[in-house]
Amino acid sequence: MIRLSNVVTIRLRRVVMIRLRSVVMTRLRSIVIISLSSIVMTRLSSVVMIRLRSVVMIMLRSIVMTGLTSAAQSVGKVYKKAQ
């Protein structure tokens, strides 16, 4: 009986350890995946922000340039009428 109970406790310990390992591994995996995805997202967002900034700057420049050219044209028209 003692030997049987020893075998049963050893088997139970093995099963419990395997279960604990699987739970711990899944937790670790999820933590690692979350941290990696957050790192990747911050990198991606910084790249995207730099791209967006450059696009916005180009758009602002074009808007300012068109505004300046239209203002210059209107000033030129007014100047021609004054002459």
mmCIF file of the N, C-alpha and C atoms, coordinates in Angstrom:
data_MODEL
# 
_entry.id   MODEL 
# 
loop_
_atom_site.group_PDB 
_atom_site.id 
_atom_site.type_symbol 
_atom_site.label_atom_id 
_atom_site.label_alt_id 
_atom_site.label_comp_id 
_atom_site.label_asym_id 
_atom_site.label_entity_id 
_atom_site.label_seq_id 
_atom_site.pdbx_PDB_ins_code 
_atom_site.Cartn_x 
_atom_site.Cartn_y 
_atom_site.Cartn_z 
_atom_site.occupancy 
_atom_site.B_iso_or_equiv 
_atom_site.pdbx_formal_charge 
_atom_site.auth_seq_id 
_atom_site.auth_comp_id 
_atom_site.auth_asym_id 
_atom_site.auth_atom_id 
_atom_site.pdbx_PDB_model_num 
ATOM 1   N N  . MET A 1 1  ? 0.834  -1.212  0.000   1.00 0.00 ? 1  MET A N  1 
ATOM 2   C CA . MET A 1 1  ? 0.000  0.000   0.000   1.00 0.00 ? 1  MET A CA 1 
ATOM 3   C C  . MET A 1 1  ? 0.865  1.258   0.000   1.00 0.00 ? 1  MET A C  1 
ATOM 4   N N  . ILE A 1 2  ? 1.943  1.214   0.789   1.00 0.00 ? 2  ILE A N  1 
ATOM 5   C CA . ILE A 1 2  ? 2.797  2.398   0.859   1.00 0.00 ? 2  ILE A CA 1 
ATOM 6   C C  . ILE A 1 2  ? 3.446  2.648   -0.497  1.00 0.00 ? 2  ILE A C  1 
ATOM 7   N N  . ARG A 1 3  ? 3.897  1.571   -1.127  1.00 0.00 ? 3  ARG A N  1 
ATOM 8   C CA . ARG A 1 3  ? 4.525  1.738   -2.445  1.00 0.00 ? 3  ARG A CA 1 
ATOM 9   C C  . ARG A 1 3  ? 3.525  2.283   -3.450  1.00 0.00 ? 3  ARG A C  1 
ATOM 10  N N  . LEU A 1 4  ? 2.312  1.766   -3.426  1.00 0.00 ? 4  LEU A N  1 
ATOM 11  C CA . LEU A 1 4  ? 1.278  2.238   -4.346  1.00 0.00 ? 4  LEU A CA 1 
ATOM 12  C C  . LEU A 1 4  ? 1.014  3.727   -4.126  1.00 0.00 ? 4  LEU A C  1 
ATOM 13  N N  . SER A 1 5  ? 0.896  4.127   -2.886  1.00 0.00 ? 5  SER A N  1 
ATOM 14  C CA . SER A 1 5  ? 0.618  5.543   -2.614  1.00 0.00 ? 5  SER A CA 1 
ATOM 15  C C  . SER A 1 5  ? 1.805  6.402   -3.055  1.00 0.00 ? 5  SER A C  1 
ATOM 16  N N  . ASN A 1 6  ? 3.035  5.904   -2.883  1.00 0.00 ? 6  ASN A N  1 
ATOM 17  C CA . ASN A 1 6  ? 4.208  6.633   -3.364  1.00 0.00 ? 6  ASN A CA 1 
ATOM 18  C C  . ASN A 1 6  ? 4.149  6.817   -4.877  1.00 0.00 ? 6  ASN A C  1 
ATOM 19  N N  . VAL A 1 7  ? 3.827  5.748   -5.582  1.00 0.00 ? 7  VAL A N  1 
ATOM 20  C CA . VAL A 1 7  ? 3.734  5.825   -7.045  1.00 0.00 ? 7  VAL A CA 1 
ATOM 21  C C  . VAL A 1 7  ? 2.655  6.815   -7.451  1.00 0.00 ? 7  VAL A C  1 
ATOM 22  N N  . VAL A 1 8  ? 1.517  6.760   -6.751  1.00 0.00 ? 8  VAL A N  1 
ATOM 23  C CA . VAL A 1 8  ? 0.401  7.653   -7.086  1.00 0.00 ? 8  VAL A CA 1 
ATOM 24  C C  . VAL A 1 8  ? 0.797  9.100   -6.819  1.00 0.00 ? 8  VAL A C  1 
ATOM 25  N N  . THR A 1 9  ? 1.470  9.354   -5.690  1.00 0.00 ? 9  THR A N  1 
ATOM 26  C CA . THR A 1 9  ? 1.868  10.736  -5.397  1.00 0.00 ? 9  THR A CA 1 
ATOM 27  C C  . THR A 1 9  ? 2.902  11.225  -6.410  1.00 0.00 ? 9  THR A C  1 
ATOM 28  N N  . ILE A 1 10 ? 3.817  10.339  -6.801  1.00 0.00 ? 10 ILE A N  1 
ATOM 29  C CA . ILE A 1 10 ? 4.818  10.744  -7.800  1.00 0.00 ? 10 ILE A CA 1 
ATOM 30  C C  . ILE A 1 10 ? 4.122  11.082  -9.112  1.00 0.00 ? 10 ILE A C  1 
ATOM 31  N N  . ARG A 1 11 ? 3.175  10.247  -9.537  1.00 0.00 ? 11 ARG A N  1 
ATOM 32  C CA . ARG A 1 11 ? 2.447  10.501  -10.788 1.00 0.00 ? 11 ARG A CA 1 
ATOM 33  C C  . ARG A 1 11 ? 1.680  11.808  -10.675 1.00 0.00 ? 11 ARG A C  1 
ATOM 34  N N  . LEU A 1 12 ? 1.007  12.007  -9.528  1.00 0.00 ? 12 LEU A N  1 
ATOM 35  C CA . LEU A 1 12 ? 0.228  13.236  -9.338  1.00 0.00 ? 12 LEU A CA 1 
ATOM 36  C C  . LEU A 1 12 ? 1.148  14.455  -9.398  1.00 0.00 ? 12 LEU A C  1 
ATOM 37  N N  . ARG A 1 13 ? 2.300  14.342  -8.766  1.00 0.00 ? 13 ARG A N  1 
ATOM 38  C CA . ARG A 1 13 ? 3.251  15.451  -8.809  1.00 0.00 ? 13 ARG A CA 1 
ATOM 39  C C  . ARG A 1 13 ? 3.650  15.751  -10.242 1.00 0.00 ? 13 ARG A C  1 
ATOM 40  N N  . ARG A 1 14 ? 3.935  14.703  -11.010 1.00 0.00 ? 14 ARG A N  1 
ATOM 41  C CA . ARG A 1 14 ? 4.335  14.912  -12.409 1.00 0.00 ? 14 ARG A CA 1 
ATOM 42  C C  . ARG A 1 14 ? 3.232  15.620  -13.182 1.00 0.00 ? 14 ARG A C  1 
ATOM 43  N N  . VAL A 1 15 ? 1.994  15.140  -12.992 1.00 0.00 ? 15 VAL A N  1 
ATOM 44  C CA . VAL A 1 15 ? 0.861  15.739  -13.712 1.00 0.00 ? 15 VAL A CA 1 
ATOM 45  C C  . VAL A 1 15 ? 0.712  17.206  -13.311 1.00 0.00 ? 15 VAL A C  1 
ATOM 46  N N  . VAL A 1 16 ? 0.798  17.442  -12.007 1.00 0.00 ? 16 VAL A N  1 
ATOM 47  C CA . VAL A 1 16 ? 0.635  18.821  -11.521 1.00 0.00 ? 16 VAL A CA 1 
ATOM 48  C C  . VAL A 1 16 ? 1.756  19.707  -12.063 1.00 0.00 ? 16 VAL A C  1 
ATOM 49  N N  . MET A 1 17 ? 2.986  19.201  -12.055 1.00 0.00 ? 17 MET A N  1 
ATOM 50  C CA . MET A 1 17 ? 4.103  19.999  -12.558 1.00 0.00 ? 17 MET A CA 1 
ATOM 51  C C  . MET A 1 17 ? 3.929  20.293  -14.039 1.00 0.00 ? 17 MET A C  1 
ATOM 52  N N  . ILE A 1 18 ? 3.487  19.283  -14.804 1.00 0.00 ? 18 ILE A N  1 
ATOM 53  C CA . ILE A 1 18 ? 3.285  19.494  -16.246 1.00 0.00 ? 18 ILE A CA 1 
ATOM 54  C C  . ILE A 1 18 ? 2.206  20.552  -16.464 1.00 0.00 ? 18 ILE A C  1 
ATOM 55  N N  . ARG A 1 19 ? 1.112  20.459  -15.701 1.00 0.00 ? 19 ARG A N  1 
ATOM 56  C CA . ARG A 1 19 ? 0.027  21.440  -15.845 1.00 0.00 ? 19 ARG A CA 1 
ATOM 57  C C  . ARG A 1 19 ? 0.534  22.830  -15.501 1.00 0.00 ? 19 ARG A C  1 
ATOM 58  N N  . LEU A 1 20 ? 1.263  22.926  -14.384 1.00 0.00 ? 20 LEU A N  1 
ATOM 59  C CA . LEU A 1 20 ? 1.785  24.228  -13.970 1.00 0.00 ? 20 LEU A CA 1 
ATOM 60  C C  . LEU A 1 20 ? 2.713  24.793  -15.033 1.00 0.00 ? 20 LEU A C  1 
ATOM 61  N N  . ARG A 1 21 ? 3.573  23.932  -15.575 1.00 0.00 ? 21 ARG A N  1 
ATOM 62  C CA . ARG A 1 21 ? 4.495  24.395  -16.617 1.00 0.00 ? 21 ARG A CA 1 
ATOM 63  C C  . ARG A 1 21 ? 3.736  24.922  -17.822 1.00 0.00 ? 21 ARG A C  1 
ATOM 64  N N  . SER A 1 22 ? 2.698  24.180  -18.238 1.00 0.00 ? 22 SER A N  1 
ATOM 65  C CA . SER A 1 22 ? 1.945  24.625  -19.415 1.00 0.00 ? 22 SER A CA 1 
ATOM 66  C C  . SER A 1 22 ? 1.262  25.961  -19.136 1.00 0.00 ? 22 SER A C  1 
ATOM 67  N N  . VAL A 1 23 ? 0.696  26.119  -17.938 1.00 0.00 ? 23 VAL A N  1 
ATOM 68  C CA . VAL A 1 23 ? 0.034  27.384  -17.593 1.00 0.00 ? 23 VAL A CA 1 
ATOM 69  C C  . VAL A 1 23 ? 1.048  28.516  -17.571 1.00 0.00 ? 23 VAL A C  1 
ATOM 70  N N  . VAL A 1 24 ? 2.185  28.270  -16.916 1.00 0.00 ? 24 VAL A N  1 
ATOM 71  C CA . VAL A 1 24 ? 3.208  29.301  -16.830 1.00 0.00 ? 24 VAL A CA 1 
ATOM 72  C C  . VAL A 1 24 ? 3.733  29.648  -18.224 1.00 0.00 ? 24 VAL A C  1 
ATOM 73  N N  . MET A 1 25 ? 3.929  28.626  -19.066 1.00 0.00 ? 25 MET A N  1 
ATOM 74  C CA . MET A 1 25 ? 4.439  28.889  -20.408 1.00 0.00 ? 25 MET A CA 1 
ATOM 75  C C  . MET A 1 25 ? 3.447  29.705  -21.223 1.00 0.00 ? 25 MET A C  1 
ATOM 76  N N  . THR A 1 26 ? 2.153  29.373  -21.100 1.00 0.00 ? 26 THR A N  1 
ATOM 77  C CA . THR A 1 26 ? 1.175  30.153  -21.868 1.00 0.00 ? 26 THR A CA 1 
ATOM 78  C C  . THR A 1 26 ? 1.137  31.598  -21.368 1.00 0.00 ? 26 THR A C  1 
ATOM 79  N N  . ARG A 1 27 ? 1.226  31.770  -20.041 1.00 0.00 ? 27 ARG A N  1 
ATOM 80  C CA . ARG A 1 27 ? 1.247  33.137  -19.500 1.00 0.00 ? 27 ARG A CA 1 
ATOM 81  C C  . ARG A 1 27 ? 2.458  33.892  -20.025 1.00 0.00 ? 27 ARG A C  1 
ATOM 82  N N  . LEU A 1 28 ? 3.625  33.252  -19.950 1.00 0.00 ? 28 LEU A N  1 
ATOM 83  C CA . LEU A 1 28 ? 4.856  33.888  -20.429 1.00 0.00 ? 28 LEU A CA 1 
ATOM 84  C C  . LEU A 1 28 ? 4.749  34.227  -21.910 1.00 0.00 ? 28 LEU A C  1 
ATOM 85  N N  . ARG A 1 29 ? 4.187  33.293  -22.674 1.00 0.00 ? 29 ARG A N  1 
ATOM 86  C CA . ARG A 1 29 ? 4.038  33.538  -24.104 1.00 0.00 ? 29 ARG A CA 1 
ATOM 87  C C  . ARG A 1 29 ? 3.163  34.747  -24.356 1.00 0.00 ? 29 ARG A C  1 
ATOM 88  N N  . SER A 1 30 ? 2.043  34.818  -23.648 1.00 0.00 ? 30 SER A N  1 
ATOM 89  C CA . SER A 1 30 ? 1.148  35.957  -23.864 1.00 0.00 ? 30 SER A CA 1 
ATOM 90  C C  . SER A 1 30 ? 1.833  37.256  -23.460 1.00 0.00 ? 30 SER A C  1 
ATOM 91  N N  . ILE A 1 31 ? 2.579  37.237  -22.346 1.00 0.00 ? 31 ILE A N  1 
ATOM 92  C CA . ILE A 1 31 ? 3.287  38.446  -21.913 1.00 0.00 ? 31 ILE A CA 1 
ATOM 93  C C  . ILE A 1 31 ? 4.318  38.856  -22.953 1.00 0.00 ? 31 ILE A C  1 
ATOM 94  N N  . VAL A 1 32 ? 5.076  37.882  -23.454 1.00 0.00 ? 32 VAL A N  1 
ATOM 95  C CA . VAL A 1 32 ? 6.102  38.187  -24.457 1.00 0.00 ? 32 VAL A CA 1 
ATOM 96  C C  . VAL A 1 32 ? 5.461  38.720  -25.730 1.00 0.00 ? 32 VAL A C  1 
ATOM 97  N N  . ILE A 1 33 ? 4.357  38.107  -26.148 1.00 0.00 ? 33 ILE A N  1 
ATOM 98  C CA . ILE A 1 33 ? 3.679  38.552  -27.378 1.00 0.00 ? 33 ILE A CA 1 
ATOM 99  C C  . ILE A 1 33 ? 3.169  39.971  -27.188 1.00 0.00 ? 33 ILE A C  1 
ATOM 100 N N  . ILE A 1 34 ? 2.577  40.252  -26.011 1.00 0.00 ? 34 ILE A N  1 
ATOM 101 C CA . ILE A 1 34 ? 2.050  41.601  -25.766 1.00 0.00 ? 34 ILE A CA 1 
ATOM 102 C C  . ILE A 1 34 ? 3.182  42.616  -25.775 1.00 0.00 ? 34 ILE A C  1 
ATOM 103 N N  . SER A 1 35 ? 4.295  42.291  -25.112 1.00 0.00 ? 35 SER A N  1 
ATOM 104 C CA . SER A 1 35 ? 5.396  43.259  -25.061 1.00 0.00 ? 35 SER A CA 1 
ATOM 105 C C  . SER A 1 35 ? 5.989  43.471  -26.442 1.00 0.00 ? 35 SER A C  1 
ATOM 106 N N  . LEU A 1 36 ? 6.154  42.390  -27.214 1.00 0.00 ? 36 LEU A N  1 
ATOM 107 C CA . LEU A 1 36 ? 6.691  42.519  -28.569 1.00 0.00 ? 36 LEU A CA 1 
ATOM 108 C C  . LEU A 1 36 ? 5.763  43.341  -29.442 1.00 0.00 ? 36 LEU A C  1 
ATOM 109 N N  . SER A 1 37 ? 4.460  43.071  -29.331 1.00 0.00 ? 37 SER A N  1 
ATOM 110 C CA . SER A 1 37 ? 3.520  43.825  -30.166 1.00 0.00 ? 37 SER A CA 1 
ATOM 111 C C  . SER A 1 37 ? 3.521  45.295  -29.778 1.00 0.00 ? 37 SER A C  1 
ATOM 112 N N  . SER A 1 38 ? 3.652  45.593  -28.476 1.00 0.00 ? 38 SER A N  1 
ATOM 113 C CA . SER A 1 38 ? 3.691  47.005  -28.076 1.00 0.00 ? 38 SER A CA 1 
ATOM 114 C C  . SER A 1 38 ? 4.954  47.669  -28.608 1.00 0.00 ? 38 SER A C  1 
ATOM 115 N N  . ILE A 1 39 ? 6.093  46.951  -28.550 1.00 0.00 ? 39 ILE A N  1 
ATOM 116 C CA . ILE A 1 39 ? 7.333  47.522  -29.091 1.00 0.00 ? 39 ILE A CA 1 
ATOM 117 C C  . ILE A 1 39 ? 7.176  47.776  -30.586 1.00 0.00 ? 39 ILE A C  1 
ATOM 118 N N  . VAL A 1 40 ? 6.630  46.769  -31.299 1.00 0.00 ? 40 VAL A N  1 
ATOM 119 C CA . VAL A 1 40 ? 6.449  46.922  -32.746 1.00 0.00 ? 40 VAL A CA 1 
ATOM 120 C C  . VAL A 1 40 ? 5.494  48.078  -33.037 1.00 0.00 ? 40 VAL A C  1 
ATOM 121 N N  . MET A 1 41 ? 4.421  48.201  -32.235 1.00 0.00 ? 41 MET A N  1 
ATOM 122 C CA . MET A 1 41 ? 3.463  49.273  -32.473 1.00 0.00 ? 41 MET A CA 1 
ATOM 123 C C  . MET A 1 41 ? 4.093  50.638  -32.230 1.00 0.00 ? 41 MET A C  1 
ATOM 124 N N  . THR A 1 42 ? 4.927  50.744  -31.180 1.00 0.00 ? 42 THR A N  1 
ATOM 125 C CA . THR A 1 42 ? 5.551  52.047  -30.947 1.00 0.00 ? 42 THR A CA 1 
ATOM 126 C C  . THR A 1 42 ? 6.507  52.383  -32.082 1.00 0.00 ? 42 THR A C  1 
ATOM 127 N N  . ARG A 1 43 ? 7.266  51.401  -32.558 1.00 0.00 ? 43 ARG A N  1 
ATOM 128 C CA . ARG A 1 43 ? 8.153  51.640  -33.695 1.00 0.00 ? 43 ARG A CA 1 
ATOM 129 C C  . ARG A 1 43 ? 7.347  52.060  -34.911 1.00 0.00 ? 43 ARG A C  1 
ATOM 130 N N  . LEU A 1 44 ? 6.284  51.279  -35.200 1.00 0.00 ? 44 LEU A N  1 
ATOM 131 C CA . LEU A 1 44 ? 5.451  51.574  -36.364 1.00 0.00 ? 44 LEU A CA 1 
ATOM 132 C C  . LEU A 1 44 ? 4.818  52.950  -36.238 1.00 0.00 ? 44 LEU A C  1 
ATOM 133 N N  . SER A 1 45 ? 4.323  53.270  -35.050 1.00 0.00 ? 45 SER A N  1 
ATOM 134 C CA . SER A 1 45 ? 3.660  54.560  -34.889 1.00 0.00 ? 45 SER A CA 1 
ATOM 135 C C  . SER A 1 45 ? 4.666  55.696  -35.061 1.00 0.00 ? 45 SER A C  1 
ATOM 136 N N  . SER A 1 46 ? 5.910  55.510  -34.594 1.00 0.00 ? 46 SER A N  1 
ATOM 137 C CA . SER A 1 46 ? 6.898  56.572  -34.792 1.00 0.00 ? 46 SER A CA 1 
ATOM 138 C C  . SER A 1 46 ? 7.194  56.736  -36.276 1.00 0.00 ? 46 SER A C  1 
ATOM 139 N N  . VAL A 1 47 ? 7.333  55.608  -36.996 1.00 0.00 ? 47 VAL A N  1 
ATOM 140 C CA . VAL A 1 47 ? 7.579  55.699  -38.442 1.00 0.00 ? 47 VAL A CA 1 
ATOM 141 C C  . VAL A 1 47 ? 6.401  56.368  -39.130 1.00 0.00 ? 47 VAL A C  1 
ATOM 142 N N  . VAL A 1 48 ? 5.183  55.937  -38.753 1.00 0.00 ? 48 VAL A N  1 
ATOM 143 C CA . VAL A 1 48 ? 3.982  56.503  -39.370 1.00 0.00 ? 48 VAL A CA 1 
ATOM 144 C C  . VAL A 1 48 ? 3.871  57.992  -39.042 1.00 0.00 ? 48 VAL A C  1 
ATOM 145 N N  . MET A 1 49 ? 4.213  58.361  -37.798 1.00 0.00 ? 49 MET A N  1 
ATOM 146 C CA . MET A 1 49 ? 4.132  59.772  -37.426 1.00 0.00 ? 49 MET A CA 1 
ATOM 147 C C  . MET A 1 49 ? 5.124  60.593  -38.239 1.00 0.00 ? 49 MET A C  1 
ATOM 148 N N  . ILE A 1 50 ? 6.339  60.063  -38.445 1.00 0.00 ? 50 ILE A N  1 
ATOM 149 C CA . ILE A 1 50 ? 7.328  60.796  -39.247 1.00 0.00 ? 50 ILE A CA 1 
ATOM 150 C C  . ILE A 1 50 ? 6.807  60.961  -40.670 1.00 0.00 ? 50 ILE A C  1 
ATOM 151 N N  . ARG A 1 51 ? 6.256  59.884  -41.238 1.00 0.00 ? 51 ARG A N  1 
ATOM 152 C CA . ARG A 1 51 ? 5.715  59.960  -42.594 1.00 0.00 ? 51 ARG A CA 1 
ATOM 153 C C  . ARG A 1 51 ? 4.581  60.976  -42.660 1.00 0.00 ? 51 ARG A C  1 
ATOM 154 N N  . LEU A 1 52 ? 3.668  60.889  -41.674 1.00 0.00 ? 52 LEU A N  1 
ATOM 155 C CA . LEU A 1 52 ? 2.529  61.811  -41.662 1.00 0.00 ? 52 LEU A CA 1 
ATOM 156 C C  . LEU A 1 52 ? 3.000  63.252  -41.541 1.00 0.00 ? 52 LEU A C  1 
ATOM 157 N N  . ARG A 1 53 ? 4.009  63.480  -40.695 1.00 0.00 ? 53 ARG A N  1 
ATOM 158 C CA . ARG A 1 53 ? 4.537  64.837  -40.548 1.00 0.00 ? 53 ARG A CA 1 
ATOM 159 C C  . ARG A 1 53 ? 5.075  65.348  -41.876 1.00 0.00 ? 53 ARG A C  1 
ATOM 160 N N  . SER A 1 54 ? 5.838  64.490  -42.570 1.00 0.00 ? 54 SER A N  1 
ATOM 161 C CA . SER A 1 54 ? 6.396  64.939  -43.846 1.00 0.00 ? 54 SER A CA 1 
ATOM 162 C C  . SER A 1 54 ? 5.273  65.223  -44.835 1.00 0.00 ? 54 SER A C  1 
ATOM 163 N N  . VAL A 1 55 ? 4.252  64.354  -44.873 1.00 0.00 ? 55 VAL A N  1 
ATOM 164 C CA . VAL A 1 55 ? 3.127  64.578  -45.795 1.00 0.00 ? 55 VAL A CA 1 
ATOM 165 C C  . VAL A 1 55 ? 2.410  65.871  -45.445 1.00 0.00 ? 55 VAL A C  1 
ATOM 166 N N  . VAL A 1 56 ? 2.172  66.090  -44.139 1.00 0.00 ? 56 VAL A N  1 
ATOM 167 C CA . VAL A 1 56 ? 1.479  67.308  -43.721 1.00 0.00 ? 56 VAL A CA 1 
ATOM 168 C C  . VAL A 1 56 ? 2.312  68.540  -44.059 1.00 0.00 ? 56 VAL A C  1 
ATOM 169 N N  . MET A 1 57 ? 3.633  68.440  -43.849 1.00 0.00 ? 57 MET A N  1 
ATOM 170 C CA . MET A 1 57 ? 4.481  69.583  -44.184 1.00 0.00 ? 57 MET A CA 1 
ATOM 171 C C  . MET A 1 57 ? 4.434  69.871  -45.675 1.00 0.00 ? 57 MET A C  1 
ATOM 172 N N  . ILE A 1 58 ? 4.461  68.826  -46.504 1.00 0.00 ? 58 ILE A N  1 
ATOM 173 C CA . ILE A 1 58 ? 4.401  69.024  -47.960 1.00 0.00 ? 58 ILE A CA 1 
ATOM 174 C C  . ILE A 1 58 ? 3.064  69.675  -48.330 1.00 0.00 ? 58 ILE A C  1 
ATOM 175 N N  . MET A 1 59 ? 1.966  69.188  -47.727 1.00 0.00 ? 59 MET A N  1 
ATOM 176 C CA . MET A 1 59 ? 0.658  69.754  -48.032 1.00 0.00 ? 59 MET A CA 1 
ATOM 177 C C  . MET A 1 59 ? 0.593  71.215  -47.605 1.00 0.00 ? 59 MET A C  1 
ATOM 178 N N  . LEU A 1 60 ? 1.127  71.514  -46.420 1.00 0.00 ? 60 LEU A N  1 
ATOM 179 C CA . LEU A 1 60 ? 1.109  72.896  -45.951 1.00 0.00 ? 60 LEU A CA 1 
ATOM 180 C C  . LEU A 1 60 ? 1.925  73.785  -46.881 1.00 0.00 ? 60 LEU A C  1 
ATOM 181 N N  . ARG A 1 61 ? 3.068  73.290  -47.302 1.00 0.00 ? 61 ARG A N  1 
ATOM 182 C CA . ARG A 1 61 ? 3.893  74.066  -48.222 1.00 0.00 ? 61 ARG A CA 1 
ATOM 183 C C  . ARG A 1 61 ? 3.148  74.351  -49.511 1.00 0.00 ? 61 ARG A C  1 
ATOM 184 N N  . SER A 1 62 ? 2.492  73.311  -50.055 1.00 0.00 ? 62 SER A N  1 
ATOM 185 C CA . SER A 1 62 ? 1.766  73.514  -51.316 1.00 0.00 ? 62 SER A CA 1 
ATOM 186 C C  . SER A 1 62 ? 0.623  74.508  -51.116 1.00 0.00 ? 62 SER A C  1 
ATOM 187 N N  . ILE A 1 63 ? -0.083 74.394  -49.969 1.00 0.00 ? 63 ILE A N  1 
ATOM 188 C CA . ILE A 1 63 ? -1.189 75.326  -49.705 1.00 0.00 ? 63 ILE A CA 1 
ATOM 189 C C  . ILE A 1 63 ? -0.651 76.747  -49.595 1.00 0.00 ? 63 ILE A C  1 
ATOM 190 N N  . VAL A 1 64 ? 0.450  76.910  -48.849 1.00 0.00 ? 64 VAL A N  1 
ATOM 191 C CA . VAL A 1 64 ? 1.033  78.243  -48.681 1.00 0.00 ? 64 VAL A CA 1 
ATOM 192 C C  . VAL A 1 64 ? 1.503  78.778  -50.031 1.00 0.00 ? 64 VAL A C  1 
ATOM 193 N N  . MET A 1 65 ? 2.115  77.925  -50.842 1.00 0.00 ? 65 MET A N  1 
ATOM 194 C CA . MET A 1 65 ? 2.614  78.388  -52.134 1.00 0.00 ? 65 MET A CA 1 
ATOM 195 C C  . MET A 1 65 ? 1.465  78.786  -53.048 1.00 0.00 ? 65 MET A C  1 
ATOM 196 N N  . THR A 1 66 ? 0.386  77.994  -53.071 1.00 0.00 ? 66 THR A N  1 
ATOM 197 C CA . THR A 1 66 ? -0.756 78.363  -53.918 1.00 0.00 ? 66 THR A CA 1 
ATOM 198 C C  . THR A 1 66 ? -1.378 79.655  -53.409 1.00 0.00 ? 66 THR A C  1 
ATOM 199 N N  . GLY A 1 67 ? -1.453 79.793  -52.080 1.00 0.00 ? 67 GLY A N  1 
ATOM 200 C CA . GLY A 1 67 ? -1.990 81.036  -51.530 1.00 0.00 ? 67 GLY A CA 1 
ATOM 201 C C  . GLY A 1 67 ? -1.129 82.225  -51.916 1.00 0.00 ? 67 GLY A C  1 
ATOM 202 N N  . LEU A 1 68 ? 0.187  82.052  -51.839 1.00 0.00 ? 68 LEU A N  1 
ATOM 203 C CA . LEU A 1 68 ? 1.094  83.149  -52.203 1.00 0.00 ? 68 LEU A CA 1 
ATOM 204 C C  . LEU A 1 68 ? 0.967  83.482  -53.681 1.00 0.00 ? 68 LEU A C  1 
ATOM 205 N N  . THR A 1 69 ? 0.902  82.467  -54.532 1.00 0.00 ? 69 THR A N  1 
ATOM 206 C CA . THR A 1 69 ? 0.798  82.749  -55.972 1.00 0.00 ? 69 THR A CA 1 
ATOM 207 C C  . THR A 1 69 ? -0.525 83.433  -56.289 1.00 0.00 ? 69 THR A C  1 
ATOM 208 N N  . SER A 1 70 ? -1.628 82.973  -55.667 1.00 0.00 ? 70 SER A N  1 
ATOM 209 C CA . SER A 1 70 ? -2.919 83.624  -55.941 1.00 0.00 ? 70 SER A CA 1 
ATOM 210 C C  . SER A 1 70 ? -2.909 85.054  -55.418 1.00 0.00 ? 70 SER A C  1 
ATOM 211 N N  . ALA A 1 71 ? -2.291 85.272  -54.251 1.00 0.00 ? 71 ALA A N  1 
ATOM 212 C CA . ALA A 1 71 ? -2.201 86.636  -53.719 1.00 0.00 ? 71 ALA A CA 1 
ATOM 213 C C  . ALA A 1 71 ? -1.361 87.507  -54.646 1.00 0.00 ? 71 ALA A C  1 
ATOM 214 N N  . ALA A 1 72 ? -0.263 86.950  -55.151 1.00 0.00 ? 72 ALA A N  1 
ATOM 215 C CA . ALA A 1 72 ? 0.586  87.707  -56.069 1.00 0.00 ? 72 ALA A CA 1 
ATOM 216 C C  . ALA A 1 72 ? -0.174 88.022  -57.351 1.00 0.00 ? 72 ALA A C  1 
ATOM 217 N N  . GLN A 1 73 ? -0.963 87.063  -57.835 1.00 0.00 ? 73 GLN A N  1 
ATOM 218 C CA . GLN A 1 73 ? -1.736 87.305  -59.053 1.00 0.00 ? 73 GLN A CA 1 
ATOM 219 C C  . GLN A 1 73 ? -2.770 88.405  -58.828 1.00 0.00 ? 73 GLN A C  1 
ATOM 220 N N  . SER A 1 74 ? -3.462 88.336  -57.673 1.00 0.00 ? 74 SER A N  1 
ATOM 221 C CA . SER A 1 74 ? -4.472 89.368  -57.411 1.00 0.00 ? 74 SER A CA 1 
ATOM 222 C C  . SER A 1 74 ? -3.797 90.733  -57.256 1.00 0.00 ? 74 SER A C  1 
ATOM 223 N N  . VAL A 1 75 ? -2.648 90.766  -56.590 1.00 0.00 ? 75 VAL A N  1 
ATOM 224 C CA . VAL A 1 75 ? -1.913 92.030  -56.453 1.00 0.00 ? 75 VAL A CA 1 
ATOM 225 C C  . VAL A 1 75 ? -1.497 92.532  -57.829 1.00 0.00 ? 75 VAL A C  1 
ATOM 226 N N  . GLY A 1 76 ? -1.050 91.595  -58.678 1.00 0.00 ? 76 GLY A N  1 
ATOM 227 C CA . GLY A 1 76 ? -0.652 91.983  -60.044 1.00 0.00 ? 76 GLY A CA 1 
ATOM 228 C C  . GLY A 1 76 ? -1.838 92.551  -60.824 1.00 0.00 ? 76 GLY A C  1 
ATOM 229 N N  . LYS A 1 77 ? -3.027 91.953  -60.682 1.00 0.00 ? 77 LYS A N  1 
ATOM 230 C CA . LYS A 1 77 ? -4.224 92.451  -61.360 1.00 0.00 ? 77 LYS A CA 1 
ATOM 231 C C  . LYS A 1 77 ? -4.562 93.853  -60.877 1.00 0.00 ? 77 LYS A C  1 
ATOM 232 N N  . VAL A 1 78 ? -4.526 94.011  -59.542 1.00 0.00 ? 78 VAL A N  1 
ATOM 233 C CA . VAL A 1 78 ? -4.831 95.316  -58.980 1.00 0.00 ? 78 VAL A CA 1 
ATOM 234 C C  . VAL A 1 78 ? -3.819 96.343  -59.472 1.00 0.00 ? 78 VAL A C  1 
ATOM 235 N N  . TYR A 1 79 ? -2.558 95.972  -59.536 1.00 0.00 ? 79 TYR A N  1 
ATOM 236 C CA . TYR A 1 79 ? -1.498 96.859  -59.988 1.00 0.00 ? 79 TYR A CA 1 
ATOM 237 C C  . TYR A 1 79 ? -1.709 97.263  -61.457 1.00 0.00 ? 79 TYR A C  1 
ATOM 238 N N  . LYS A 1 80 ? -2.110 96.261  -62.286 1.00 0.00 ? 80 LYS A N  1 
ATOM 239 C CA . LYS A 1 80 ? -2.357 96.547  -63.700 1.00 0.00 ? 80 LYS A CA 1 
ATOM 240 C C  . LYS A 1 80 ? -3.551 97.496  -63.844 1.00 0.00 ? 80 LYS A C  1 
ATOM 241 N N  . LYS A 1 81 ? -4.601 97.286  -63.062 1.00 0.00 ? 81 LYS A N  1 
ATOM 242 C CA . LYS A 1 81 ? -5.777 98.165  -63.124 1.00 0.00 ? 81 LYS A CA 1 
ATOM 243 C C  . LYS A 1 81 ? -5.400 99.569  -62.695 1.00 0.00 ? 81 LYS A C  1 
ATOM 244 N N  . ALA A 1 82 ? -4.523 99.670  -61.693 1.00 0.00 ? 82 ALA A N  1 
ATOM 245 C CA . ALA A 1 82 ? -4.122 101.001 -61.212 1.00 0.00 ? 82 ALA A CA 1 
ATOM 246 C C  . ALA A 1 82 ? -3.345 101.752 -62.282 1.00 0.00 ? 82 ALA A C  1 
ATOM 247 N N  . GLN A 1 83 ? -2.597 101.041 -63.105 1.00 0.00 ? 83 GLN A N  1 
ATOM 248 C CA . GLN A 1 83 ? -1.855 101.721 -64.167 1.00 0.00 ? 83 GLN A CA 1 
ATOM 249 C C  . GLN A 1 83 ? -2.844 102.081 -65.257 1.00 0.00 ? 83 GLN A C  1 
# 
